[in-house]
Amino acid sequence: MTNPILPDFITLTKTGLYCAYGNFYLDPQEAVAHAVISHAHGDHAVSGNHYVYCTKATQLFMQHRYKKFAAAQFETKLYQQQFELNGVKISFYPAGHILGSAMVLMEYKGIRYLYTGDYKLERDTTCEPIEFVQADVLITETTFADPSVSHPPAEEEIKKLNQIHNNIMLGAYALGKSQRLISLMSEHCPSKKILVHHSIMPFVHLYENSGVSLGKYQPYDRKIMKQELQGNVYLVPPMVFNSYIRAINVVRVFATGWKHLQQGNGHSLYISDHVDWNGIIQTIEQVKPQEVWTLHGEGKYLKAHFSNQLEVKILN
């Protein structure tokens, strides 16, 4: 007889997602003793944990960001390398979100629980492509789980920059999105000179040291932007982008899937590193779960879509 799905295998606490059966947290929001971390973005990887279980790239990014406070001890794992925490078997699978991002497969008493972390299905040459694995329970992010949301192909979006002749201030998250944009612009906007803000450069170097070729770029040089009023793209993190709200002689563009963050800019650029509605549906088809548990966003649309077909439980 097959063991039943444990409805409390993963619970959402103020500290984050907790697995009492294995006594560990998934992407905790506060420092804990045992943290299984899907990827190195700050809303998933905090400092101060004792043991951190993650991929090598995630370790490198966390060590750059948090220095000696990154973790007391890292336990890095290869994709598909199984390890065990208090009887729960755990393995990582590529999530396609950023370099080193992982979905976390947890097996306990014959039931397979798959936590996606953040993920996407689209082609991205700067990170490992998503690798689907079947599970009894899919614990998925629902950042853009709305039938009205469909992300356009990133390759087509980035070509919009070719129509902008003035210099561009391009806002993007320093880790993951910036590296993807450098690669996309190098491939599809060859006439643009890509200038990178100094705070993004360490992550660029970590990508390249990990074997990822990003293309042609150079560190930001103020003289270039002042002397050449066309053809340059200055890639900056959100804080810099927002602090120069009235920057002159540049067209402001921010790369994101969020509509509200496109408002007030010179042009829209809908490039997201999160799965959209169709991507979530495709993922469910591939994983073939008996139940879907949702996080990070609205789960109500999925619940309605699969009414009387599939158990959908909203965790957040």
GUVOTI-37716 format. One line per field, with one value per residue: residue number from 1; residue in three letters; x, y, z negated of N, C-alpha, C, CB in turn. Coordinates in steps of 0.02 Angstrom, whole numbers. Last residue first. Glycine has a CB too. Layout:
resi = c(NUM;...) $
resn = c(ALA;...) $
n.xx = c(X;...) $
n.yy = c(Y;...) $
n.zz = c(Z;...) $
ca.xx = c(X;...) $
ca.yy = c(Y;...) $
ca.zz = c(Z;...) $
c.xx = c(X;...) $
c.yy = c(Y;...) $
c.zz = c(Z;...) $
cb.xx = c(X;...) $
cb.yy = c(Y;...) $
cb.zz = c(Z;...) $
This chain:
resi = c(316;315;314;313;312;311;310;309;308;307;306;305;304;303;302;301;300;299;298;297;296;295;294;293;292;291;290;289;288;287;286;285;284;283;282;281;280;279;278;277;276;275;274;273;272;271;270;269;268;267;266;265;264;263;262;261;260;259;258;257;256;255;254;253;252;251;250;249;248;247;246;245;244;243;242;241;240;239;238;237;236;235;234;233;232;231;230;229;228;227;226;225;224;223;222;221;220;219;218;217;216;215;214;213;212;211;210;209;208;207;206;205;204;203;202;201;200;199;198;197;196;195;194;193;192;191;190;189;188;187;186;185;184;183;182;181;180;179;178;177;176;175;174;173;172;171;170;169;168;167;166;165;164;163;162;161;160;159;158;157;156;155;154;153;152;151;150;149;148;147;146;145;144;143;142;141;140;139;138;137;136;135;134;133;132;131;130;129;128;127;126;125;124;123;122;121;120;119;118;117;116;115;114;113;112;111;110;109;108;107;106;105;104;103;102;101;100;99;98;97;96;95;94;93;92;91;90;89;88;87;86;85;84;83;82;81;80;79;78;77;76;75;74;73;72;71;70;69;68;67;66;65;64;63;62;61;60;59;58;57;56;55;54;53;52;51;50;49;48;47;46;45;44;43;42;41;40;39;38;37;36;35;34;33;32;31;30;29;28;27;26;25;24;23;22;21;20;19;18;17;16;15;14;13;12;11;10;9;8;7;6;5;4;3;2;1) $
resn = c(ASN;LEU;ILE;LYS;VAL;GLU;LEU;GLN;ASN;SER;PHE;HIS;ALA;LYS;LEU;TYR;LYS;GLY;GLU;GLY;HIS;LEU;THR;TRP;VAL;GLU;GLN;PRO;LYS;VAL;GLN;GLU;ILE;THR;GLN;ILE;ILE;GLY;ASN;TRP;ASP;VAL;HIS;ASP;SER;ILE;TYR;LEU;SER;HIS;GLY;ASN;GLY;GLN;GLN;LEU;HIS;LYS;TRP;GLY;THR;ALA;PHE;VAL;ARG;VAL;VAL;ASN;ILE;ALA;ARG;ILE;TYR;SER;ASN;PHE;VAL;MET;PRO;PRO;VAL;LEU;TYR;VAL;ASN;GLY;GLN;LEU;GLU;GLN;LYS;MET;ILE;LYS;ARG;ASP;TYR;PRO;GLN;TYR;LYS;GLY;LEU;SER;VAL;GLY;SER;ASN;GLU;TYR;LEU;HIS;VAL;PHE;PRO;MET;ILE;SER;HIS;HIS;VAL;LEU;ILE;LYS;LYS;SER;PRO;CYS;HIS;GLU;SER;MET;LEU;SER;ILE;LEU;ARG;GLN;SER;LYS;GLY;LEU;ALA;TYR;ALA;GLY;LEU;MET;ILE;ASN;ASN;HIS;ILE;GLN;ASN;LEU;LYS;LYS;ILE;GLU;GLU;GLU;ALA;PRO;PRO;HIS;SER;VAL;SER;PRO;ASP;ALA;PHE;THR;THR;GLU;THR;ILE;LEU;VAL;ASP;ALA;GLN;VAL;PHE;GLU;ILE;PRO;GLU;CYS;THR;THR;ASP;ARG;GLU;LEU;LYS;TYR;ASP;GLY;THR;TYR;LEU;TYR;ARG;ILE;GLY;LYS;TYR;GLU;MET;LEU;VAL;MET;ALA;SER;GLY;LEU;ILE;HIS;GLY;ALA;PRO;TYR;PHE;SER;ILE;LYS;VAL;GLY;ASN;LEU;GLU;PHE;GLN;GLN;GLN;TYR;LEU;LYS;THR;GLU;PHE;GLN;ALA;ALA;ALA;PHE;LYS;LYS;TYR;ARG;HIS;GLN;MET;PHE;LEU;GLN;THR;ALA;LYS;THR;CYS;TYR;VAL;TYR;HIS;ASN;GLY;SER;VAL;ALA;HIS;ASP;GLY;HIS;ALA;HIS;SER;ILE;VAL;ALA;HIS;ALA;VAL;ALA;GLU;GLN;PRO;ASP;LEU;TYR;PHE;ASN;GLY;TYR;ALA;CYS;TYR;LEU;GLY;THR;LYS;THR;LEU;THR;ILE;PHE;ASP;PRO;LEU;ILE;PRO;ASN;THR;MET) $
n.xx = c(28;-20;-156;-171;-263;-293;-378;-511;-593;-502;-396;-431;-438;-303;-245;-297;-245;-118;-12;143;220;150;50;49;-41;-44;5;98;176;276;217;104;164;231;125;75;186;187;69;102;285;429;551;627;571;555;488;512;457;535;549;437;314;301;358;313;187;214;352;460;593;708;679;748;763;878;971;980;967;872;779;808;916;874;833;957;1016;932;939;1098;1126;1206;1193;1229;1252;1205;1249;1336;1490;1530;1462;1488;1629;1653;1616;1609;1579;1668;1595;1563;1513;1483;1478;1502;1534;1625;1641;1696;1579;1510;1601;1597;1465;1477;1562;1482;1385;1445;1481;1382;1439;1393;1398;1354;1267;1268;1209;1095;1097;1211;1226;1099;1105;1213;1162;1048;1104;1165;1051;982;1096;1109;1054;910;913;893;984;986;1050;1070;964;900;809;800;869;785;706;773;723;604;652;712;609;441;327;230;70;-65;-193;-190;-62;61;183;219;209;313;254;273;193;197;252;348;474;567;650;764;807;979;1093;1125;1140;1052;894;728;602;556;607;588;620;572;500;501;420;413;363;354;423;466;518;617;623;707;711;787;911;1037;1157;1104;924;822;828;839;909;889;953;882;862;770;754;826;903;943;1051;1073;1113;1135;1070;1202;1309;1319;1402;1379;1462;1448;1404;1383;1409;1490;1600;1500;1382;1412;1506;1436;1330;1399;1453;1336;1281;1378;1360;1198;1173;1148;1224;1221;1185;1154;1196;1090;970;898;783;801;925;971;1029;924;882;948;916;987;991;977;947;900;750;691;750;745;678;747;733;686;617;490;471;520;462;488;503;479;344;306;223;276;279;198;66;8;89;12;24;108;29;42) $
n.yy = c(1508;1386;1316;1171;1079;926;921;928;1014;1148;1206;1341;1373;1358;1452;1567;1567;1594;1729;1726;1616;1450;1299;1129;1003;823;732;789;794;866;908;979;1077;1145;1198;1286;1372;1425;1496;1597;1600;1597;1729;1823;1926;2069;2187;2343;2502;2663;2760;2740;2743;2568;2450;2407;2359;2236;2131;2075;2187;2307;2474;2622;2789;2867;3016;3152;3145;3073;3069;2958;2889;2797;2688;2639;2606;2502;2405;2424;2453;2477;2580;2573;2685;2756;2928;3018;3016;3089;3033;2897;2901;2950;2847;2684;2522;2386;2309;2171;2033;1875;1776;1611;1527;1473;1533;1651;1713;1729;1809;1925;1965;1992;2105;2203;2270;2381;2458;2434;2420;2451;2401;2473;2399;2320;2198;2139;2001;1964;2061;2056;1929;1948;2051;1986;1889;1972;2033;1922;1875;2010;2138;2177;2328;2464;2555;2698;2729;2858;2850;2756;2613;2499;2407;2373;2273;2156;2106;2043;1931;1859;1832;1822;1882;1797;1823;1831;1789;1685;1692;1678;1739;1675;1551;1408;1247;1092;947;781;675;704;702;839;940;1060;1212;1243;1347;1509;1584;1560;1512;1483;1464;1422;1458;1484;1480;1324;1203;1051;903;751;586;451;354;421;554;661;810;913;1077;1165;1293;1393;1411;1559;1564;1468;1332;1231;1067;986;901;798;706;610;614;572;686;714;660;673;643;741;819;935;928;1031;1092;1150;1271;1343;1466;1588;1725;1806;1839;1886;1906;1907;1804;1698;1687;1649;1525;1449;1443;1364;1240;1225;1182;1200;1265;1275;1412;1575;1706;1780;1707;1680;1733;1865;1872;1729;1602;1454;1361;1287;1228;1248;1224;1330;1497;1667;1691;1636;1489;1388;1268;1194;1039;914;820;846;981;1095;1257;1411;1539;1600;1588;1447;1329;1159;1003;903;903;805;678;557;386;245;110;-60) $
n.zz = c(-51;-2;69;161;269;342;496;540;472;538;602;601;465;431;514;456;325;291;314;223;154;186;181;223;301;311;397;544;668;727;848;810;732;835;908;812;802;932;937;838;823;715;715;771;906;992;1068;1069;1132;1122;1022;880;821;791;764;645;673;740;723;782;835;857;895;960;1011;1111;1073;1050;869;738;638;564;504;413;488;533;412;373;480;570;748;898;1026;1191;1328;1440;1410;1362;1298;1187;1080;1088;1077;949;863;894;833;910;1056;1168;1262;1180;1083;1048;901;811;693;727;771;649;582;662;635;500;506;583;517;467;580;728;893;1057;1220;1369;1504;1614;1579;1509;1494;1419;1323;1265;1202;1112;1034;983;900;806;749;692;604;501;509;604;701;814;924;1007;1168;1290;1438;1517;1514;1583;1510;1408;1457;1439;1322;1366;1435;1333;1245;1298;1167;1047;1002;899;882;789;673;591;564;444;382;357;301;267;309;262;331;482;609;667;790;785;865;907;818;894;1007;1108;1098;1148;1018;897;727;548;374;300;314;234;236;154;158;45;-27;-142;-48;46;133;242;282;416;416;495;562;638;628;678;702;611;600;442;298;169;18;-95;-265;-376;-410;-252;-124;55;226;362;454;460;315;170;25;-121;-220;-378;-417;-287;-266;-337;-263;-125;-59;80;99;44;134;250;209;181;310;372;304;221;45;-121;-262;-436;-488;-417;-385;-256;-141;3;53;75;141;240;254;227;130;-13;-166;-320;-487;-581;-514;-491;-393;-286;-200;-91;-192;-339;-432;-485;-417;-467;-455;-351;-317;-247;-376;-494;-508;-399;-309;-294;-221;-271;-303;-227;-149;-51;-111;-36;45;0) $
ca.xx = c(40;18;-121;-171;-219;-292;-315;-462;-619;-558;-394;-418;-498;-354;-230;-313;-318;-132;-83;97;247;188;73;48;1;-64;-62;86;122;289;279;97;119;269;170;33;164;245;77;46;219;382;501;661;563;599;460;555;446;510;548;500;357;270;370;382;191;188;300;395;554;692;689;716;760;811;965;1015;958;934;778;742;926;903;782;905;1046;942;878;1051;1130;1170;1223;1180;1276;1234;1208;1267;1452;1557;1459;1419;1597;1673;1575;1656;1554;1647;1652;1542;1554;1487;1424;1524;1480;1623;1604;1740;1631;1480;1585;1659;1486;1434;1584;1541;1364;1418;1533;1393;1412;1432;1369;1410;1266;1294;1282;1105;1044;1189;1284;1119;1054;1216;1225;1041;1063;1207;1101;951;1052;1125;1126;939;904;891;946;1000;999;1097;997;965;824;761;899;838;677;783;788;601;615;752;660;509;351;292;110;6;-184;-200;-124;11;144;230;154;303;276;269;232;175;183;340;406;568;589;760;766;908;1074;1114;1183;1119;938;799;630;563;579;608;602;606;531;498;465;391;411;320;397;418;507;583;627;666;731;726;892;971;1157;1157;989;808;826;776;913;880;941;925;858;819;726;781;856;937;996;1098;1067;1173;1051;1134;1298;1298;1382;1380;1426;1475;1458;1362;1369;1426;1609;1568;1380;1365;1521;1499;1317;1361;1497;1385;1245;1368;1423;1246;1158;1152;1188;1234;1242;1135;1196;1154;992;961;785;737;920;938;1063;966;871;938;922;952;998;1032;927;954;793;695;724;750;689;707;770;712;689;512;481;507;494;461;505;549;372;312;248;231;308;269;109;-13;85;46;-12;100;68;0) $
ca.yy = c(1576;1388;1381;1199;1137;961;915;888;946;1128;1133;1307;1375;1320;1381;1552;1559;1525;1708;1753;1676;1499;1361;1178;1063;886;719;782;746;838;869;923;1029;1112;1150;1232;1334;1387;1438;1551;1631;1562;1687;1760;1899;2010;2132;2286;2442;2606;2780;2732;2801;2634;2477;2431;2422;2293;2168;2050;2151;2240;2426;2559;2743;2837;2943;3124;3178;3073;3125;2961;2936;2859;2728;2659;2660;2560;2444;2389;2473;2427;2580;2547;2653;2689;2877;3025;2981;3107;3105;2919;2874;2990;2908;2740;2589;2423;2340;2222;2093;1917;1826;1664;1556;1446;1470;1603;1694;1691;1743;1886;1950;1937;2044;2170;2210;2334;2423;2466;2385;2476;2384;2466;2433;2388;2201;2211;2031;1923;2043;2115;1943;1896;2060;2043;1868;1929;2073;1961;1834;1939;2129;2147;2256;2439;2492;2674;2696;2814;2884;2780;2672;2555;2428;2421;2340;2190;2140;2102;1983;1877;1880;1795;1878;1834;1782;1846;1848;1669;1726;1626;1762;1746;1575;1480;1293;1152;1002;848;669;703;688;774;916;988;1176;1239;1279;1463;1601;1532;1560;1474;1493;1371;1476;1446;1520;1388;1233;1123;944;821;634;508;337;366;531;596;780;853;1031;1138;1223;1387;1374;1510;1596;1537;1378;1267;1135;983;962;807;770;609;642;524;656;752;645;674;635;707;748;917;928;970;1100;1082;1254;1287;1436;1526;1687;1790;1788;1878;1908;1955;1872;1719;1704;1711;1579;1463;1478;1433;1277;1212;1218;1148;1282;1231;1370;1506;1684;1765;1756;1661;1661;1845;1891;1794;1652;1498;1348;1350;1204;1284;1187;1281;1434;1618;1707;1710;1524;1460;1284;1245;1089;967;820;776;954;1023;1211;1345;1514;1593;1656;1480;1397;1210;1071;888;949;874;710;622;446;292;172;0) $
ca.zz = c(-76;-65;65;94;267;278;460;577;485;496;592;665;506;395;524;525;335;311;311;272;188;146;211;168;313;280;372;471;656;660;848;857;700;781;939;836;744;908;980;830;830;759;681;755;839;988;1029;1086;1092;1161;1092;915;812;796;831;646;636;777;687;803;784;880;841;975;954;1111;1076;1108;934;778;686;595;559;387;454;581;452;329;466;525;678;858;959;1141;1267;1449;1442;1341;1350;1253;1089;1089;1137;1007;867;899;847;850;1022;1122;1262;1238;1086;1092;941;879;691;694;820;705;555;658;703;521;472;611;554;419;542;663;835;1001;1155;1322;1440;1623;1587;1516;1535;1475;1363;1303;1253;1164;1069;1028;956;848;783;746;647;507;519;544;695;746;920;939;1128;1238;1382;1538;1473;1609;1574;1393;1452;1504;1319;1324;1472;1392;1226;1304;1237;1061;1048;903;925;860;693;604;622;452;424;353;353;226;338;242;307;409;586;633;756;795;818;924;836;837;950;1116;1066;1163;1079;949;792;608;433;294;374;222;276;149;186;77;38;-147;-117;44;67;238;229;386;411;464;499;632;635;655;759;611;626;515;335;227;53;-40;-203;-343;-457;-315;-170;-13;170;309;450;479;387;202;94;-95;-158;-338;-456;-321;-218;-367;-316;-151;-132;52;122;13;64;249;230;129;257;394;298;276;107;-69;-201;-378;-508;-429;-454;-288;-190;-30;44;44;71;233;213;268;201;24;-97;-267;-424;-587;-546;-499;-450;-287;-259;-80;-121;-306;-393;-527;-407;-462;-522;-347;-365;-235;-307;-474;-502;-464;-304;-323;-218;-256;-340;-215;-215;-52;-91;-92;51;0) $
c.xx = c(-24;25;-87;-128;-226;-241;-320;-400;-572;-586;-450;-422;-490;-419;-283;-299;-336;-205;-91;27;200;202;103;80;-8;-15;-90;14;107;237;290;158;109;226;210;76;121;227;135;55;165;316;455;616;603;597;504;534;494;499;520;493;424;320;345;401;262;198;278;337;490;657;665;730;719;811;891;1017;1000;921;842;738;862;915;809;854;994;970;889;992;1083;1181;1180;1216;1218;1258;1245;1220;1378;1518;1481;1413;1526;1638;1590;1614;1609;1627;1626;1605;1523;1528;1426;1467;1508;1568;1595;1708;1680;1535;1553;1646;1549;1450;1542;1563;1424;1395;1506;1440;1431;1400;1417;1381;1330;1297;1310;1180;1049;1143;1263;1179;1074;1166;1230;1105;1056;1168;1144;1003;1024;1073;1145;1010;935;878;950;954;1026;1041;1027;1002;894;772;862;872;731;752;802;667;613;718;701;561;421;312;172;41;-110;-188;-133;-57;91;187;158;246;267;298;219;222;154;266;404;498;600;701;764;870;999;1093;1170;1164;1008;839;705;599;595;578;627;580;579;535;452;442;379;372;360;383;450;579;586;678;682;749;820;947;1090;1156;1041;869;815;771;843;880;934;904;904;808;782;747;803;883;1000;1038;1104;1130;1092;1126;1224;1293;1369;1355;1434;1430;1490;1420;1341;1382;1543;1570;1449;1372;1476;1520;1380;1348;1462;1428;1291;1332;1415;1308;1206;1129;1201;1192;1262;1197;1174;1143;1059;983;847;732;855;922;1030;985;914;936;901;967;954;1045;987;930;845;735;736;724;690;726;720;758;725;587;508;523;472;499;474;555;445;340;247;264;257;309;183;30;67;36;33;63;54;44) $
c.yy = c(1617;1458;1386;1262;1168;1017;955;872;903;1061;1108;1232;1335;1317;1338;1479;1542;1515;1636;1727;1701;1561;1410;1242;1109;941;782;761;736;785;833;878;968;1059;1111;1177;1274;1344;1394;1487;1578;1600;1654;1713;1835;1986;2070;2227;2387;2548;2726;2752;2796;2689;2549;2458;2450;2359;2230;2087;2124;2200;2357;2512;2681;2784;2923;3048;3142;3102;3129;3016;2942;2911;2794;2705;2686;2619;2506;2434;2432;2440;2534;2542;2629;2653;2810;2975;2979;3075;3125;2994;2899;2966;2949;2803;2641;2494;2376;2256;2146;1980;1870;1714;1615;1473;1440;1534;1644;1667;1699;1816;1906;1916;1983;2107;2169;2269;2371;2424;2421;2451;2405;2457;2420;2427;2271;2225;2106;1961;2005;2100;2003;1910;2011;2057;1924;1904;2030;2001;1873;1904;2057;2126;2232;2364;2465;2614;2682;2789;2834;2818;2696;2619;2488;2446;2393;2259;2178;2141;2048;1933;1904;1849;1848;1827;1822;1796;1864;1727;1711;1656;1711;1775;1650;1499;1366;1209;1064;899;737;697;683;763;848;961;1101;1196;1277;1395;1556;1544;1531;1530;1480;1397;1422;1476;1482;1432;1289;1158;1017;863;704;559;392;353;480;571;715;820;973;1084;1215;1314;1365;1477;1541;1581;1451;1318;1167;1054;948;869;769;670;643;550;612;719;689;668;638;703;708;841;915;980;1032;1086;1180;1275;1379;1502;1623;1747;1768;1824;1899;1962;1923;1788;1729;1734;1647;1523;1495;1473;1350;1256;1196;1181;1227;1255;1324;1466;1613;1733;1735;1716;1639;1770;1872;1808;1721;1559;1391;1338;1262;1252;1219;1245;1387;1557;1651;1735;1599;1501;1360;1250;1138;1014;872;771;882;993;1140;1294;1445;1570;1655;1550;1430;1278;1119;953;936;926;784;653;507;354;217;63) $
c.zz = c(-82;-94;-3;92;198;279;395;536;526;519;547;657;570;436;491;542;408;331;334;261;243;188;161;194;253;299;339;456;581;642;782;856;745;746;887;868;765;847;958;872;825;763;733;715;831;916;1034;1042;1115;1113;1138;989;846;782;837;715;635;740;727;772;815;825;865;917;972;1057;1079;1109;987;847;727;647;599;441;427;548;502;367;424;508;635;784;916;1074;1224;1387;1438;1373;1328;1310;1160;1102;1142;1071;929;911;844;869;960;1093;1216;1225;1147;1102;982;923;761;688;790;752;608;631;703;593;491;573;576;452;494;620;771;936;1100;1253;1401;1557;1595;1526;1545;1522;1426;1348;1297;1220;1126;1067;1007;909;830;784;705;550;532;558;630;745;849;928;1058;1193;1334;1482;1489;1569;1604;1457;1442;1505;1384;1327;1431;1433;1286;1289;1240;1135;1067;949;935;908;768;618;641;508;434;400;334;269;296;275;288;391;510;605;724;754;836;875;853;863;889;1055;1067;1129;1086;1010;843;671;495;350;359;279;263;187;186;98;75;-81;-118;-28;67;170;226;336;387;468;466;563;629;662;742;668;632;542;410;265;114;4;-151;-280;-423;-357;-232;-60;103;247;399;479;401;278;126;-23;-142;-277;-417;-364;-249;-322;-349;-206;-165;-24;86;36;29;177;227;148;199;341;318;266;162;-4;-149;-319;-451;-450;-468;-357;-221;-77;4;34;36;159;212;226;246;99;-52;-199;-371;-521;-549;-538;-457;-346;-254;-139;-115;-233;-362;-488;-449;-451;-519;-415;-352;-277;-302;-402;-481;-454;-373;-317;-246;-251;-327;-251;-205;-120;-89;-69;-10;0) $
cb.xx = c(89;88;-171;-145;-235;-277;-256;-441;-685;-614;-327;-349;-517;-367;-160;-273;-354;-115;-126;120;316;254;16;86;-19;-67;-61;101;138;290;338;85;51;294;218;-19;126;302;87;-19;214;371;459;726;489;673;388;632;373;560;617;525;367;212;337;430;167;115;324;389;538;755;652;741;730;793;1000;1086;979;962;767;689;984;968;753;870;1109;988;828;1087;1115;1193;1227;1150;1320;1289;1192;1244;1480;1629;1503;1385;1598;1749;1586;1709;1499;1703;1689;1497;1562;1419;1428;1549;1422;1615;1536;1760;1669;1429;1539;1710;1499;1360;1580;1597;1322;1359;1574;1325;1437;1436;1355;1458;1205;1250;1303;1077;978;1154;1333;1135;987;1202;1286;1021;994;1232;1145;898;996;1129;1164;897;935;838;973;989;976;1151;946;958;816;687;899;891;627;755;845;586;544;763;706;520;350;349;69;38;-219;-269;-121;6;190;304;85;368;238;308;212;175;180;370;380;622;531;827;695;899;1090;1061;1172;1151;915;811;617;496;607;586;633;685;477;528;458;384;433;267;353;367;491;620;601;682;733;676;938;919;1202;1226;1000;783;773;766;947;814;998;923;875;813;697;730;822;921;998;1140;1030;1241;1059;1117;1343;1231;1436;1335;1451;1481;1431;1339;1411;1389;1658;1595;1334;1294;1511;1554;1288;1295;1523;1429;1186;1330;1477;1213;1162;1107;1209;1220;1224;1103;1153;1197;938;1016;784;679;930;874;1132;929;798;993;876;972;978;1016;867;1014;750;625;758;711;635;717;813;750;704;474;415;549;478;466;576;585;364;358;207;213;329;275;95;-84;153;19;-71;169;51;-48) $
cb.yy = c(1612;1359;1441;1147;1188;912;940;925;951;1182;1113;1327;1448;1352;1364;1597;1623;1479;1755;1736;1661;1469;1395;1150;1099;879;661;847;679;893;915;949;1062;1164;1185;1259;1379;1433;1459;1586;1670;1490;1728;1773;1887;2026;2116;2303;2418;2586;2798;2658;2812;2638;2433;2376;2411;2284;2188;1978;2196;2203;2448;2528;2778;2807;2909;3150;3253;3001;3191;2972;2913;2844;2688;2596;2635;2541;2401;2367;2549;2355;2652;2478;2702;2694;2895;3094;2908;3087;3140;2901;2797;2986;2951;2729;2608;2425;2390;2192;2121;1937;1869;1636;1580;1374;1480;1628;1757;1735;1749;1922;2016;1955;2053;2219;2230;2366;2474;2477;2313;2554;2308;2528;2412;2426;2161;2251;2015;1861;2001;2173;1956;1828;2052;2105;1845;1869;2108;2009;1806;1906;2154;2087;2218;2475;2441;2730;2630;2851;2929;2825;2655;2537;2371;2390;2343;2148;2090;2083;1959;1816;1850;1766;1949;1809;1762;1846;1907;1643;1804;1578;1777;1760;1555;1519;1280;1145;1015;857;622;767;623;773;913;952;1205;1211;1230;1491;1673;1561;1577;1474;1568;1344;1546;1372;1592;1380;1259;1143;927;844;614;539;280;381;591;545;829;804;1068;1109;1186;1433;1408;1542;1652;1537;1357;1303;1135;945;1012;744;829;543;714;504;710;828;571;739;569;744;716;947;874;945;1139;1032;1298;1222;1409;1470;1670;1854;1814;1945;1855;1934;1878;1668;1644;1703;1567;1402;1435;1435;1245;1226;1294;1085;1352;1156;1328;1474;1728;1829;1765;1645;1625;1870;1962;1797;1659;1520;1359;1401;1139;1359;1112;1230;1401;1650;1715;1739;1497;1480;1252;1313;1054;938;832;741;955;989;1231;1326;1513;1543;1693;1438;1439;1193;1091;848;945;883;703;669;458;311;209;0) $
cb.zz = c(-31;-54;76;43;323;219;504;640;520;498;563;692;522;326;496;572;315;256;353;343;218;120;248;104;380;202;321;435;688;607;863;928;685;730;988;887;694;891;1053;850;897;733;631;717;823;1011;1052;1076;1096;1218;1115;910;740;747;885;625;565;792;617;788;724;903;776;1043;892;1182;1015;1109;930;784;648;541;605;351;397;609;490;271;432;460;670;877;929;1163;1227;1495;1515;1356;1362;1257;1038;1023;1136;1017;805;956;797;798;1068;1064;1333;1261;1025;1159;896;875;658;624;843;743;494;613;743;514;397;613;615;382;503;626;833;1002;1151;1325;1399;1673;1646;1454;1504;1450;1322;1257;1220;1133;1021;989;932;806;732;718;606;438;460;519;756;706;970;885;1162;1196;1345;1598;1396;1609;1624;1346;1394;1561;1305;1251;1488;1437;1173;1375;1270;1016;1111;833;895;871;678;545;681;468;393;371;416;157;413;164;247;378;617;576;806;773;816;995;778;789;930;1177;992;1239;1080;969;816;601;430;298;419;153;351;74;258;29;32;-201;-164;89;11;296;160;440;364;499;452;645;580;582;805;545;694;534;323;274;6;2;-215;-391;-498;-301;-189;-28;176;294;518;549;422;174;134;-139;-99;-381;-524;-271;-156;-384;-368;-178;-157;69;199;29;26;287;301;117;231;460;341;345;96;-88;-173;-395;-572;-365;-491;-295;-246;23;111;86;65;275;237;333;218;6;-83;-266;-434;-641;-508;-533;-516;-289;-322;-17;-75;-341;-337;-587;-335;-404;-562;-289;-437;-159;-281;-520;-569;-511;-253;-397;-144;-190;-414;-237;-254;5;-138;-122;117;-62) $
